[in-house]
Amino acid sequence: MGIKINLAPYFSKIADNNGFLEANGNTVKEVIEDIDNRFPGFQKECIDDLGRLYGFIEIYINQEPAFPDELNRKVTINDEITILTLVGGG
């Protein structure tokens, strides 16, 4: 059993699922890497070439914002991570 992951609908094209996954890792970045191992391209949708989280991605751990330094936040098997995308427009 891994960490519970809730994904925004944006990621359904990559992580062919219903928006829920389980993943492993000790930090949010390791969890994203674990998802990318199963669904190549996932990490590139979240993290830029400089290793920073894209500005349109929001991460919550147990329904609390992970900001700042989201990628280095520690997580455990009992945590639930939500990865959302912000919608712009006007």
MOKA-V499351 format. One record per residue. N is the residue number from 1. RES is the residue in three letters. PHI is phi in radians with two decimals (999 if undefined). OMEGA is omega in whole degrees, -180 to 180 (999 if undefined). D_CENTER is the distance of its C-alpha to the mean C-alpha in Angstrom with 2 decimals. Layout:
N_RES_PHI_OMEGA_D_CENTER / N_RES_PHI_OMEGA_D_CENTER
This chain:
1_MET_999_-177_17.31 / 2_GLY_-2.02_177_13.77 / 3_ILE_-1.28_180_11.08 / 4_LYS_-1.34_-179_10.47 / 5_ILE_-2.13_173_7.26 / 6_ASN_-1.90_-177_8.03 / 7_LEU_-1.96_173_7.09 / 8_ALA_-1.12_178_9.21 / 9_PRO_-0.96_178_12.29 / 10_TYR_-0.89_-175_11.67 / 11_PHE_-1.49_-177_9.68 / 12_SER_-1.10_178_12.62 / 13_LYS_-1.22_-179_14.58 / 14_ILE_-1.72_-176_12.44 / 15_ALA_-1.66_-175_11.25 / 16_ASP_-0.83_-176_14.68 / 17_ASN_-2.75_-180_14.21 / 18_ASN_-1.70_179_14.78 / 19_GLY_1.73_-179_11.28 / 20_PHE_-2.22_178_11.04 / 21_LEU_-2.44_165_10.27 / 22_GLU_-2.17_-180_11.01 / 23_ALA_-2.53_-179_9.85 / 24_ASN_-2.15_177_11.57 / 25_GLY_2.69_179_11.50 / 26_ASN_-1.76_177_13.04 / 27_THR_-2.32_178_10.58 / 28_VAL_-1.04_179_6.93 / 29_LYS_-1.06_179_7.94 / 30_GLU_-1.12_177_9.69 / 31_VAL_-1.14_178_7.13 / 32_ILE_-1.07_177_5.44 / 33_GLU_-1.10_179_9.23 / 34_ASP_-1.12_177_10.11 / 35_ILE_-1.10_-180_8.32 / 36_ASP_-1.11_177_10.00 / 37_ASN_-1.09_179_13.17 / 38_ARG_-1.59_-178_13.45 / 39_PHE_-2.26_-177_12.32 / 40_PRO_-0.93_-178_13.59 / 41_GLY_1.81_-179_12.49 / 42_PHE_-1.06_-178_8.76 / 43_GLN_-1.08_180_8.45 / 44_LYS_-1.14_177_11.23 / 45_GLU_-1.39_-177_9.67 / 46_CYS_-1.93_-170_7.16 / 47_ILE_-2.16_-179_9.65 / 48_ASP_-1.39_-177_13.38 / 49_ASP_-1.17_177_16.36 / 50_LEU_-1.64_178_16.96 / 51_GLY_1.44_180_13.75 / 52_ARG_-1.85_176_12.60 / 53_LEU_-1.19_177_9.61 / 54_TYR_-1.05_-178_11.14 / 55_GLY_-1.14_-179_13.02 / 56_PHE_-1.61_179_12.02 / 57_ILE_-1.80_175_8.33 / 58_GLU_-2.07_179_8.32 / 59_ILE_-2.12_177_6.40 / 60_TYR_-2.14_175_8.70 / 61_ILE_-2.06_-178_9.86 / 62_ASN_0.92_177_12.71 / 63_GLN_1.18_176_13.08 / 64_GLU_-1.98_179_13.75 / 65_PRO_-0.99_179_12.33 / 66_ALA_-1.56_-179_10.84 / 67_PHE_-1.15_-6_12.79 / 68_PRO_-1.53_177_14.43 / 69_ASP_1.01_-175_13.20 / 70_GLU_-0.95_-174_9.61 / 71_LEU_-1.16_-178_8.94 / 72_ASN_-1.68_179_12.06 / 73_ARG_-1.16_178_11.72 / 74_LYS_-1.31_176_13.09 / 75_VAL_-2.35_178_11.92 / 76_THR_-2.27_-177_14.32 / 77_ILE_-1.01_-178_14.94 / 78_ASN_-1.51_-177_15.78 / 79_ASP_-1.46_175_12.59 / 80_GLU_-2.22_-179_10.40 / 81_ILE_-1.86_175_6.83 / 82_THR_-2.02_179_6.47 / 83_ILE_-2.01_-176_4.34 / 84_LEU_-2.01_172_7.69 / 85_THR_-2.00_177_9.92 / 86_LEU_-1.40_179_13.20 / 87_VAL_-1.92_179_16.37 / 88_GLY_-1.85_178_19.37 / 89_GLY_2.50_-179_22.96 / 90_GLY_-3.03_999_26.09
